[in-house]
Amino acid sequence: MAKKNWAAFPHKNKAHDFAGDKLEKNWAKLHAGDLEPYPDEKHVAGLLKANPKLGKDPAGIAAQLQDAWRDFHRGDFQQAYEAGTALKAIGASVAIKAAGIHATYLVEDDDARTTRYEDLVRMSDEALVALPDLANSHYRRAYAMGRLSQSISIAKALAQGLAGKVRESLDATLKMAPKHAEAMTALGLYHAEIVDKVGGMLAKLTYGANAADAEKHLKGALKLTPASPIAWIEYGNGLLLLHGDKREDDVAEAFDKAAKLKPLDAMEALDANWAREQIE
């Protein structure tokens, strides 16, 4: 990925600065959606035991990883990506999340966005090989491939076999972490996008996708994380894909709820702002 400066996060807010022990105190709320483990020395030591090639200094790596997450939550996405990348597979989760969120909202060029997602797919593949026992190694792979699929068109993604890989990674994530709300949302959208693209019968026969499961997973994520803007946004997007104008009031209500939630960090600020733009 090029070293040029990324577009800056436009909604700077002091409340999103988790300096010192604020990060750990707010961690459970900040990561209710992705269940990312708090990166303390004990957690990092476990990762190094699982794969000694990733480093030898659990305390030092933990401190760097915590700082990378502080960068992410504050909206310094490029800094978070670069710090995460420097930590190899141990930092892949923050790097992929930072670069992915930034690309989704702050990269305007379609080709540049697609290239970014392709880079993140490669990174996620490497992280999965290095740390296969982490639920988010599987989830970040699904996330990167899902974003790439949307970037190149769902039809093209189906032709390339990306859908099966996304499904495989989401199933693995939810097997390891059954309350992973972001994976649940992504699985709901997986069903909805395929039903929308190929029709109900072919979706079910070829991909095991159906409208009932789409709504079930999207609602399951809402139940787990009712204060998450993205859970409401994707619920609305899922309803649009499945029902079009027939459920437009429900879609508008979902976007309205997302827009009115108080963002906990930079990512949620971007999500809520997107929702606001849809209803204005």
JOMO-V924554 format. One record per helix or strand of 3 or more residues. SS is the DSSP state (A for helix, B for strand). FROM is the first residue (numbers start at 0). TO is the last residue. Records with the same first field share a line. If there is no record, write none. Layout:
SS=FROM-TO ; FROM-TO
This chain:
A=13-15 ; 21-29 ; 40-49 ; 51-53 ; 57-73 ; 76-85 ; 87-105 ; 109-129 ; 134-151 ; 153-158 ; 161-175 ; 180-197 ; 199-206 ; 210-223 ; 228-259 ; 265-278
